[in-house]
């Protein structure tokens, strides 16, 4: 990939991730690397236009945080970042609402697809389906 979405926006992405999935605050560098890699893989299949739009959205959110609170996303704090995201997610502009949900989905994908995170949650998906847990379904 010519440009890396996550590398160019790492501080902002981590602040957003902490609002979408509070557990990411305790993430190790290896977990962050896995999260970023999953996001990069998901975006690699998308047109460059989508990556540019997401980059612009993150930068707009960073600017909105600065305008509203006098701090950028990375130093804003979880409560204020969450409040900002909630306001944008309720925007009358469909494109902004979709953008927030898209960013949230990417963070969820990057976090919850990590084997150790899934195991800590007790998630044990199996190709055997219900039979894997002995259900009579």
DSSP file (Angstrom, degrees, kcal/mol; ACC not computed):
  #  RESIDUE AA STRUCTURE BP1 BP2  ACC     N-H-->O    O-->H-N    N-H-->O    O-->H-N    TCO  KAPPA ALPHA  PHI   PSI    X-CA   Y-CA   Z-CA
    1    1 A X              0   0    0      0, 0.0     3,-0.1     0, 0.0    43,-0.0   0.000 360.0 360.0 360.0 138.1    0.0    0.0    0.0
    2    2 A X        +     0   0    0      1,-0.1     2,-0.4     2,-0.0     0, 0.0   0.890 360.0  24.2 -67.9 -41.4    1.4    3.4   -0.9
    3    3 A X  S    S-     0   0    0      4,-0.0     2,-0.7     5,-0.0    -1,-0.1  -0.947  74.7-131.5-127.9 149.2    0.3    5.2    2.3
    4    4 A X     >  -     0   0    0     -2,-0.4     4,-1.7     1,-0.2     5,-0.2  -0.870  10.7-165.4-103.8 114.6   -0.4    3.8    5.7
    5    5 A X  H  > S+     0   0    0     -2,-0.7     4,-0.9     1,-0.2    -1,-0.2   0.938  89.8  43.2 -59.7 -50.0   -3.7    5.0    7.2
    6    6 A X  H  4 S+     0   0    0      1,-0.2     3,-0.3    30,-0.2     4,-0.2   0.869 111.3  52.4 -71.4 -37.3   -2.8    3.9   10.7
    7    7 A X  H >4 S+     0   0    0      1,-0.2     3,-0.8     2,-0.2    -1,-0.2   0.898 110.4  47.7 -66.6 -39.3    0.8    5.1   10.8
    8    8 A X  H 3< S+     0   0    0     -4,-1.7    -1,-0.2     1,-0.2    -2,-0.2   0.699 124.7  31.1 -75.2 -17.8   -0.1    8.7    9.7
    9    9 A X  T 3X S+     0   0    0     -4,-0.9     4,-3.1    -3,-0.3     5,-0.3   0.048  77.7 131.2-126.7  25.0   -2.9    8.9   12.3
   10   10 A X  H <> S+     0   0    0     -3,-0.8     4,-2.5     1,-0.2     5,-0.2   0.881  73.6  45.4 -52.7 -52.0   -1.6    6.8   15.1
   11   11 A X  H  > S+     0   0    0      1,-0.2     4,-1.7     2,-0.2    -1,-0.2   0.918 118.0  44.1 -62.3 -41.0   -2.2    9.2   18.1
   12   12 A X  H  > S+     0   0    0      2,-0.2     4,-2.5     1,-0.2    -1,-0.2   0.915 113.0  51.5 -67.5 -42.2   -5.7   10.1   16.8
   13   13 A X  H  X S+     0   0    0     -4,-3.1     4,-2.9     1,-0.2    -2,-0.2   0.895 109.2  50.4 -62.6 -40.6   -6.6    6.5   16.1
   14   14 A X  H  X S+     0   0    0     -4,-2.5     4,-2.0    -5,-0.3    -1,-0.2   0.884 110.4  49.7 -66.7 -37.5   -5.6    5.4   19.5
   15   15 A X  H  X S+     0   0    0     -4,-1.7     4,-1.1    -5,-0.2    -2,-0.2   0.917 113.4  46.2 -65.8 -42.5   -7.7    8.1   21.1
   16   16 A X  H >X S+     0   0    0     -4,-2.5     4,-2.3     1,-0.2     3,-0.5   0.914 110.3  53.7 -64.7 -42.9  -10.7    7.1   19.0
   17   17 A X  H 3X S+     0   0    0     -4,-2.9     4,-3.5     1,-0.2     7,-0.3   0.893 104.1  55.7 -59.0 -40.8  -10.1    3.4   19.8
   18   18 A X  H 3< S+     0   0    0     -4,-2.0    -1,-0.2     1,-0.2    -2,-0.2   0.800 110.5  45.9 -64.2 -28.2  -10.1    4.2   23.5
   19   19 A X  H << S+     0   0    0     -4,-1.1     3,-0.3    -3,-0.5    -1,-0.2   0.864 117.8  41.4 -80.2 -37.6  -13.6    5.8   23.1
   20   20 A X  H  < S+     0   0    0     -4,-2.3     2,-0.4     1,-0.3    -2,-0.2   0.902 135.2  16.3 -74.8 -41.7  -15.0    3.0   21.0
   21   21 A X    ><  -     0   0    0     -4,-3.5     3,-2.5    -5,-0.2    -1,-0.3  -0.828  68.4-165.8-135.2  91.9  -13.4    0.1   23.0
   22   22 A X  G >  S+     0   0    0     -2,-0.4     3,-1.8    -3,-0.3     4,-0.3   0.760  83.1  71.2 -53.7 -27.7  -12.2    1.3   26.5
   23   23 A X  G >  S+     0   0    0      1,-0.3     3,-1.6     2,-0.2    -1,-0.3   0.722  79.9  76.2 -62.2 -20.3  -10.2   -1.8   27.0
   24   24 A X  G X  S+     0   0    0     -3,-2.5     3,-1.7    -7,-0.3    -1,-0.3   0.691  75.4  77.1 -66.9 -16.2   -7.7   -0.7   24.4
   25   25 A X  G <  S+     0   0    0     -3,-1.8    -1,-0.3     1,-0.3    -2,-0.2   0.840  98.6  44.7 -59.3 -31.4   -6.3    1.8   27.0
   26   26 A X  G <  S+     0   0    0     -3,-1.6    -1,-0.3    -4,-0.3    -2,-0.2   0.295  87.9 132.1 -95.0   8.6   -4.5   -1.3   28.5
   27   27 A X    <   -     0   0    0     -3,-1.7     2,-0.1    -4,-0.1    -3,-0.1  -0.294  53.1-129.9 -65.3 143.3   -3.4   -2.7   25.1
   28   28 A X     >  -     0   0    0      1,-0.1     4,-2.4     4,-0.0     5,-0.2  -0.386  29.3-104.0 -80.7 167.8    0.2   -3.7   24.7
   29   29 A X  H  > S+     0   0    0      1,-0.2     4,-2.5     2,-0.2     5,-0.2   0.874 124.6  54.7 -61.5 -35.7    2.3   -2.5   21.8
   30   30 A X  H  > S+     0   0    0      2,-0.2     4,-2.2     1,-0.2    -1,-0.2   0.899 108.1  48.5 -64.7 -39.7    1.8   -6.0   20.2
   31   31 A X  H  > S+     0   0    0      2,-0.2     4,-2.5     1,-0.2    -2,-0.2   0.891 111.3  49.8 -67.8 -38.6   -1.9   -5.6   20.5
   32   32 A X  H  X S+     0   0    0     -4,-2.4     4,-2.9     2,-0.2     5,-0.2   0.917 110.0  51.1 -63.6 -41.4   -1.8   -2.1   18.9
   33   33 A X  H  X S+     0   0    0     -4,-2.5     4,-2.4     1,-0.2    -2,-0.2   0.905 111.4  47.5 -62.2 -41.0    0.3   -3.5   16.1
   34   34 A X  H  X S+     0   0    0     -4,-2.2     4,-2.4     2,-0.2    -1,-0.2   0.904 112.1  50.1 -66.4 -41.1   -2.2   -6.3   15.5
   35   35 A X  H  X S+     0   0    0     -4,-2.5     4,-2.1     2,-0.2    -2,-0.2   0.944 113.4  45.3 -61.5 -48.3   -5.1   -3.8   15.6
   36   36 A X  H  X S+     0   0    0     -4,-2.9     4,-2.7     1,-0.2    -2,-0.2   0.888 111.9  52.3 -63.8 -39.2   -3.4   -1.5   13.1
   37   37 A X  H  X S+     0   0    0     -4,-2.4     4,-2.5    -5,-0.2    -1,-0.2   0.910 108.8  50.0 -63.5 -42.4   -2.5   -4.4   10.9
   38   38 A X  H  X S+     0   0    0     -4,-2.4     4,-2.3     2,-0.2    -1,-0.2   0.904 111.9  48.4 -63.6 -40.5   -6.1   -5.6   10.8
   39   39 A X  H  X S+     0   0    0     -4,-2.1     4,-2.5     2,-0.2    -2,-0.2   0.930 111.3  49.9 -64.8 -44.7   -7.3   -2.1    9.9
   40   40 A X  H  X S+     0   0    0     -4,-2.7     4,-1.8     1,-0.2    -2,-0.2   0.905 111.0  49.6 -60.5 -41.7   -4.7   -1.8    7.2
   41   41 A X  H  X S+     0   0    0     -4,-2.5     4,-0.7     2,-0.2    -1,-0.2   0.910 111.5  48.7 -63.9 -41.9   -5.7   -5.2    5.7
   42   42 A X  H >< S+     0   0    0     -4,-2.3     3,-0.6     1,-0.2    -2,-0.2   0.898 114.2  45.7 -64.9 -39.9   -9.4   -4.2    5.8
   43   43 A X  H >< S+     0   0    0     -4,-2.5     3,-1.7     1,-0.2    -1,-0.2   0.754  98.1  71.5 -76.0 -23.6   -8.6   -0.9    4.1
   44   44 A X  H 3< S+     0   0    0     -4,-1.8    -1,-0.2     1,-0.3    -2,-0.2   0.818  96.3  53.1 -61.0 -29.3   -6.3   -2.5    1.5
   45   45 A X  T << S+     0   0    0     -4,-0.7    -1,-0.3    -3,-0.6     2,-0.2   0.513  99.4  82.2 -83.2  -4.4   -9.4   -4.0   -0.2
   46   46 A X  S <  S-     0   0    0     -3,-1.7     5,-0.1    -4,-0.1    -3,-0.0  -0.646  91.6 -92.7-100.4 156.4  -11.1   -0.6   -0.4
   47   47 A X    >>  -     0   0    0     -2,-0.2     4,-1.4     1,-0.1     3,-1.0  -0.281  35.1-113.9 -62.8 153.1  -10.7    2.0   -3.0
   48   48 A X  H 3> S+     0   0    0      1,-0.3     4,-2.5     2,-0.2     5,-0.2   0.824 116.0  65.9 -56.3 -32.0   -8.1    4.8   -2.3
   49   49 A X  H 3> S+     0   0    0      1,-0.2     4,-2.3     2,-0.2    -1,-0.3   0.884  99.0  50.6 -58.4 -40.4  -11.0    7.2   -2.2
   50   50 A X  H <> S+     0   0    0     -3,-1.0     4,-2.5     2,-0.2    -1,-0.2   0.913 109.6  50.0 -66.4 -43.1  -12.3    5.5    1.0
   51   51 A X  H  X S+     0   0    0     -4,-1.4     4,-2.4     1,-0.2    -2,-0.2   0.910 111.3  49.4 -61.8 -41.5   -8.9    5.7    2.7
   52   52 A X  H  X S+     0   0    0     -4,-2.5     4,-2.6     2,-0.2    -2,-0.2   0.912 110.4  50.6 -63.8 -41.8   -8.7    9.4    1.8
   53   53 A X  H  X S+     0   0    0     -4,-2.3     4,-2.5     2,-0.2    -2,-0.2   0.909 111.5  47.4 -63.0 -42.4  -12.2   10.0    3.2
   54   54 A X  H  X S+     0   0    0     -4,-2.5     4,-2.4     2,-0.2    -1,-0.2   0.902 111.6  50.9 -65.7 -40.3  -11.4    8.2    6.5
   55   55 A X  H  X S+     0   0    0     -4,-2.4     4,-2.1    -5,-0.2    -2,-0.2   0.930 111.5  48.0 -60.9 -45.3   -8.1   10.1    6.8
   56   56 A X  H  X S+     0   0    0     -4,-2.6     4,-2.7     1,-0.2    -2,-0.2   0.911 109.8  52.7 -62.1 -43.1  -10.0   13.4    6.2
   57   57 A X  H  X S+     0   0    0     -4,-2.5     4,-2.7     1,-0.2    -2,-0.2   0.928 109.3  48.4 -59.7 -46.0  -12.7   12.4    8.8
   58   58 A X  H  X S+     0   0    0     -4,-2.4     4,-2.2     1,-0.2    -1,-0.2   0.901 113.1  48.1 -62.8 -39.7  -10.0   11.6   11.5
   59   59 A X  H  X S+     0   0    0     -4,-2.1     4,-2.3     2,-0.2    -1,-0.2   0.878 111.0  50.5 -68.6 -36.9   -8.4   15.0   10.8
   60   60 A X  H  X S+     0   0    0     -4,-2.7     4,-2.7     2,-0.2    -2,-0.2   0.913 110.5  49.8 -65.3 -42.5  -11.7   16.8   10.9
   61   61 A X  H  X S+     0   0    0     -4,-2.7     4,-2.4     2,-0.2    -2,-0.2   0.904 110.1  50.9 -61.4 -40.9  -12.4   15.1   14.3
   62   62 A X  H  X S+     0   0    0     -4,-2.2     4,-1.9     1,-0.2    -2,-0.2   0.918 112.6  46.0 -62.3 -43.8   -9.0   16.2   15.5
   63   63 A X  H  X S+     0   0    0     -4,-2.3     4,-2.6     2,-0.2    -2,-0.2   0.870 110.6  52.9 -66.3 -37.8   -9.7   19.8   14.4
   64   64 A X  H  X S+     0   0    0     -4,-2.7     4,-2.7     2,-0.2     5,-0.3   0.889 108.2  51.0 -65.0 -39.2  -13.2   19.7   16.0
   65   65 A X  H  X>S+     0   0    0     -4,-2.4     4,-2.8     2,-0.2     6,-1.0   0.917 111.4  48.0 -63.0 -42.4  -11.7   18.6   19.3
   66   66 A X  H  X5S+     0   0    0     -4,-1.9     4,-1.4     4,-0.2    -2,-0.2   0.920 114.8  45.1 -64.1 -44.3   -9.2   21.4   19.1
   67   67 A X  H  <5S+     0   0    0     -4,-2.6    -2,-0.2     2,-0.2    -1,-0.2   0.896 121.9  36.6 -66.8 -40.7  -11.9   24.0   18.3
   68   68 A X  H  <5S+     0   0    0     -4,-2.7    -2,-0.2    -5,-0.2    -3,-0.2   0.895 136.1  15.3 -81.6 -41.4  -14.4   22.7   20.9
   69   69 A X  H  <5S-     0   0    0     -4,-2.8    -3,-0.2     2,-0.3    -2,-0.2   0.499  94.2-117.9-116.0  -7.4  -12.1   21.8   23.8
   70   70 A X  S  <<S+     0   0    0     -4,-1.4     2,-0.3    -5,-0.6    -4,-0.2   0.631  85.6  91.0  77.7  12.1   -8.7   23.4   23.0
   71   71 A X  S    S-     0   0    0     -6,-1.0    -2,-0.3    -9,-0.1    -1,-0.2  -0.979  75.5-117.0-138.4 150.2   -7.0   20.0   22.8
   72   72 A X    >   -     0   0    0     -2,-0.3     3,-1.4    -6,-0.1     4,-0.4  -0.378  41.0 -98.5 -78.5 165.3   -6.4   17.5   20.0
   73   73 A X  G >> S+     0   0    0      1,-0.3     3,-1.4     2,-0.2     4,-0.6   0.870 119.7  60.4 -52.3 -43.0   -7.9   14.0   20.2
   74   74 A X  G 34 S+     0   0    0      1,-0.3    -1,-0.3     2,-0.1     3,-0.0   0.748 117.5  29.5 -62.9 -24.7   -4.7   12.4   21.6
   75   75 A X  G <4 S+     0   0    0     -3,-1.4    -1,-0.3     1,-0.1    -2,-0.2   0.206  96.3  95.1-116.9  14.5   -4.8   14.6   24.7
   76   76 A X  T <4 S-     0   0    0     -3,-1.4     4,-0.3    -4,-0.4    -2,-0.1   0.854  83.4-122.7 -77.2 -36.3   -8.5   15.1   25.0
   77   77 A X     X  -     0   0    0     -4,-0.6     4,-2.3     1,-0.1     5,-0.2   0.026  24.0 -89.9  97.6 146.7   -9.4   12.4   27.4
   78   78 A X  H  > S+     0   0    0      1,-0.2     4,-2.8     2,-0.2     5,-0.2   0.877 120.1  52.5 -62.0 -43.4  -11.9    9.6   27.0
   79   79 A X  H  > S+     0   0    0      1,-0.2     4,-2.2     2,-0.2    -1,-0.2   0.931 114.6  41.3 -62.9 -46.1  -15.0   11.3   28.3
   80   80 A X  H  > S+     0   0    0     -4,-0.3     4,-2.5     2,-0.2    -1,-0.2   0.889 114.7  51.7 -69.9 -37.8  -14.6   14.4   26.0
   81   81 A X  H  X S+     0   0    0     -4,-2.3     4,-2.6     2,-0.2    -2,-0.2   0.925 111.0  48.4 -62.8 -43.6  -13.6   12.3   23.0
   82   82 A X  H  X S+     0   0    0     -4,-2.8     4,-2.5     2,-0.2    -2,-0.2   0.905 110.7  51.1 -62.6 -41.8  -16.7   10.1   23.5
   83   83 A X  H  X S+     0   0    0     -4,-2.2     4,-2.1    -5,-0.2    -2,-0.2   0.908 110.8  48.7 -62.2 -42.1  -18.9   13.2   23.8
   84   84 A X  H  X S+     0   0    0     -4,-2.5     4,-2.3     2,-0.2    -2,-0.2   0.932 112.1  48.3 -62.5 -46.2  -17.5   14.6   20.6
   85   85 A X  H  X S+     0   0    0     -4,-2.6     4,-2.8     1,-0.2    -2,-0.2   0.884 109.4  53.4 -62.9 -38.5  -18.0   11.3   18.8
   86   86 A X  H  X S+     0   0    0     -4,-2.5     4,-1.1     2,-0.2    -1,-0.2   0.918 108.7  49.2 -62.4 -43.4  -21.6   11.1   20.1
   87   87 A X  H  < S+     0   0    0     -4,-2.1     3,-0.5     1,-0.2    -2,-0.2   0.926 114.5  44.3 -61.7 -44.9  -22.3   14.5   18.7
   88   88 A X  H >< S+     0   0    0     -4,-2.3     3,-1.7     1,-0.2    -2,-0.2   0.884 108.9  57.0 -68.5 -37.6  -20.9   13.7   15.3
   89   89 A X  H 3< S+     0   0    0     -4,-2.8    -1,-0.2     1,-0.3    -2,-0.2   0.727 109.0  47.7 -65.5 -20.6  -22.6   10.3   15.3
   90   90 A X  T 3< S+     0   0    0     -4,-1.1    -1,-0.3    -3,-0.5    -2,-0.2   0.240  85.8 132.6-101.3  11.3  -25.9   12.2   15.7
   91   91 A X    <   -     0   0    0     -3,-1.7     6,-0.1     2,-0.1    -3,-0.1  -0.241  65.2-129.0 -61.1 147.6  -25.1   14.7   12.9
   92   92 A X  S    S+     0   0    0      4,-0.1     2,-0.8     5,-0.0    -1,-0.1   0.658  89.1  93.5 -69.6 -13.4  -27.8   15.4   10.4
   93   93 A X    >>  -     0   0    0      1,-0.2     4,-1.9    -5,-0.1     3,-0.6  -0.726  66.4-157.3 -86.0 112.8  -25.1   14.7    7.7
   94   94 A X  H 3> S+     0   0    0     -2,-0.8     4,-2.9     1,-0.2     5,-0.3   0.854  90.2  59.8 -56.4 -39.2  -25.4   11.0    6.8
   95   95 A X  H 3> S+     0   0    0      1,-0.2     4,-2.0     2,-0.2    -1,-0.2   0.882 106.2  47.3 -61.2 -38.9  -21.8   11.0    5.6
   96   96 A X  H <> S+     0   0    0     -3,-0.6     4,-2.3     2,-0.2    -1,-0.2   0.917 112.1  49.5 -68.3 -42.9  -20.5   11.9    9.0
   97   97 A X  H  X S+     0   0    0     -4,-1.9     4,-2.2     1,-0.2    -2,-0.2   0.932 112.8  47.1 -61.4 -45.3  -22.7    9.3   10.7
   98   98 A X  H  X S+     0   0    0     -4,-2.9     4,-2.5     1,-0.2    -1,-0.2   0.887 109.7  54.5 -63.0 -38.6  -21.5    6.6    8.4
   99   99 A X  H  X S+     0   0    0     -4,-2.0     4,-2.6    -5,-0.3    -2,-0.2   0.913 108.0  48.1 -62.6 -43.5  -17.9    7.7    8.8
  100  100 A X  H  X S+     0   0    0     -4,-2.3     4,-2.7     1,-0.2    -1,-0.2   0.933 113.6  47.2 -63.1 -45.5  -18.1    7.4   12.6
  101  101 A X  H  X S+     0   0    0     -4,-2.2     4,-2.4     1,-0.2    -2,-0.2   0.868 111.5  52.2 -65.0 -34.9  -19.7    3.9   12.3
  102  102 A X  H  X S+     0   0    0     -4,-2.5     4,-2.2     2,-0.2    -2,-0.2   0.930 111.0  45.8 -65.3 -45.7  -17.0    3.0    9.8
  103  103 A X  H  X S+     0   0    0     -4,-2.6     4,-2.3     2,-0.2    -2,-0.2   0.922 113.5  50.3 -61.6 -43.6  -14.2    4.0   12.1
  104  104 A X  H  X S+     0   0    0     -4,-2.7     4,-2.7     1,-0.2    -2,-0.2   0.918 109.5  50.8 -60.5 -43.9  -15.9    2.2   15.0
  105  105 A X  H  X S+     0   0    0     -4,-2.4     4,-2.6     1,-0.2    -1,-0.2   0.897 109.0  51.1 -62.0 -41.4  -16.2   -0.9   12.9
  106  106 A X  H  X S+     0   0    0     -4,-2.2     4,-2.5     2,-0.2    -1,-0.2   0.908 111.6  47.2 -63.6 -41.9  -12.6   -0.8   11.9
  107  107 A X  H  X S+     0   0    0     -4,-2.3     4,-2.0     2,-0.2     5,-0.2   0.928 112.3  49.6 -65.7 -44.2  -11.5   -0.5   15.6
  108  108 A X  H  X S+     0   0    0     -4,-2.7     4,-2.6     1,-0.2     5,-0.3   0.921 112.2  48.8 -59.7 -43.9  -13.8   -3.3   16.6
  109  109 A X  H  X S+     0   0    0     -4,-2.6     4,-1.1     1,-0.2    -1,-0.2   0.926 112.3  48.2 -60.1 -45.9  -12.4   -5.5   13.9
  110  110 A X  H  < S+     0   0    0     -4,-2.5    -1,-0.2    -5,-0.2    -2,-0.2   0.801 120.6  35.9 -67.8 -29.2   -8.9   -4.7   14.9
  111  111 A X  H >< S+     0   0    0     -4,-2.0     3,-1.3    -5,-0.1     6,-0.2   0.930 117.7  43.3 -89.2 -53.6   -9.5   -5.4   18.6
  112  112 A X  H 3< S+     0   0    0     -4,-2.6    -3,-0.2     1,-0.3    -2,-0.1   0.572 104.0  64.3 -79.7  -8.0  -11.9   -8.3   18.8
  113  113 A X  T 3< S+     0   0    0     -4,-1.1     2,-0.4    -5,-0.3    -1,-0.3   0.476  75.8 107.2 -89.5  -1.3  -10.3  -10.4   16.1
  114  114 A X  S X> S-     0   0    0     -3,-1.3     4,-2.6     1,-0.1     3,-0.6  -0.647  73.1-135.7 -76.7 126.7   -7.1  -10.8   18.1
  115  115 A X  H 3> S+     0   0    0     -2,-0.4     4,-2.6     1,-0.2     5,-0.2   0.861 102.0  49.9 -53.6 -41.7   -7.0  -14.4   19.5
  116  116 A X  H 3> S+     0   0    0      2,-0.2     4,-1.9     1,-0.2    -1,-0.2   0.847 111.7  48.8 -69.9 -30.8   -5.9  -13.4   23.0
  117  117 A X  H <> S+     0   0    0     -3,-0.6     4,-1.4    -6,-0.2    -2,-0.2   0.935 113.0  47.2 -70.0 -46.5   -8.7  -10.8   23.3
  118  118 A X  H  X>S+     0   0    0     -4,-2.6     5,-2.6     1,-0.2     4,-0.6   0.905 112.8  49.8 -60.6 -41.5  -11.3  -13.3   22.0
  119  119 A X  H ><5S+     0   0    0     -4,-2.6     3,-1.0    -5,-0.3    -1,-0.2   0.895 106.7  54.6 -65.3 -40.0  -10.0  -15.9   24.5
  120  120 A X  H 3<5S+     0   0    0     -4,-1.9    -1,-0.2     1,-0.3    -2,-0.2   0.807 108.5  50.1 -63.7 -28.7  -10.1  -13.4   27.4
  121  121 A X  H 3<5S-     0   0    0     -4,-1.4    -1,-0.3    -3,-0.2    -2,-0.2   0.586 118.2-114.0 -83.0 -11.0  -13.8  -12.8   26.6
  122  122 A X  T <<5 +     0   0    0     -3,-1.0     2,-0.5    -4,-0.6    -3,-0.2   0.635  61.6 155.6  85.9  14.9  -14.5  -16.6   26.5
  123  123 A X      < +     0   0    0     -5,-2.6    -1,-0.3    -6,-0.2     2,-0.1  -0.651  13.3 171.5 -79.4 123.2  -15.2  -16.6   22.8
  124  124 A X        -     0   0    0     -2,-0.5    -1,-0.1    -3,-0.1    -5,-0.0  -0.514   8.8-175.3-132.2  65.4  -14.6  -20.0   21.3
  125  125 A X        -     0   0    0     -2,-0.1     2,-0.3     2,-0.0     3,-0.0  -0.301   7.8-177.9 -62.4 145.0  -15.9  -20.0   17.7
  126  126 A X    >   -     0   0    0      1,-0.1     3,-1.5     0, 0.0     6,-0.1  -0.999  39.8-131.5-146.7 145.9  -15.7  -23.3   16.0
  127  127 A X  T 3  S+     0   0    0     -2,-0.3    -1,-0.1     1,-0.3    -2,-0.0   0.710 107.1  69.2 -66.4 -19.1  -16.5  -24.7   12.6
  128  128 A X  T >  S-     0   0    0      1,-0.2     3,-1.2     2,-0.1    -1,-0.3   0.574  89.6-162.1 -76.0  -8.9  -18.4  -27.4   14.4
  129  129 A X  G X   -     0   0    0     -3,-1.5     3,-1.6     1,-0.3     4,-0.4  -0.336  62.7  -6.5  65.8-141.0  -21.0  -24.9   15.5
  130  130 A X  G > >S+     0   0    0      1,-0.3     5,-2.0     2,-0.2     3,-1.4   0.779 127.7  68.8 -60.9 -28.5  -23.3  -25.9   18.4
  131  131 A X  G X 5S+     0   0    0     -3,-1.2     3,-1.0     1,-0.3    -1,-0.3   0.792  86.4  68.8 -61.6 -26.6  -21.8  -29.4   18.5
  132  132 A X  G < 5S+     0   0    0     -3,-1.6    -1,-0.3     1,-0.3    -2,-0.2   0.782 107.2  37.4 -64.5 -26.0  -18.5  -27.9   19.7
  133  133 A X  G < 5S-     0   0    0     -3,-1.4    -1,-0.3    -4,-0.4    -2,-0.2   0.328 118.1-108.8-107.7   6.7  -20.1  -27.1   23.0
  134  134 A X  T < 5 +     0   0    0     -3,-1.0    -3,-0.2    -4,-0.4     2,-0.1   0.714  60.1 162.1  79.3  20.4  -22.3  -30.2   23.2
  135  135 A X      < -     0   0    0     -5,-2.0    -1,-0.2     1,-0.1    -2,-0.1  -0.426  42.5-138.1 -75.2 150.2  -25.6  -28.5   22.6
  136  136 A X              0   0    0      1,-0.2    -1,-0.1    -2,-0.1    -5,-0.1   0.249 360.0 360.0 -89.0  12.2  -28.6  -30.5   21.5
  137  137 A X              0   0    0     -7,-0.1    -1,-0.2     0, 0.0    -6,-0.1   0.533 360.0 360.0 -62.8 360.0  -29.6  -27.9   19.0
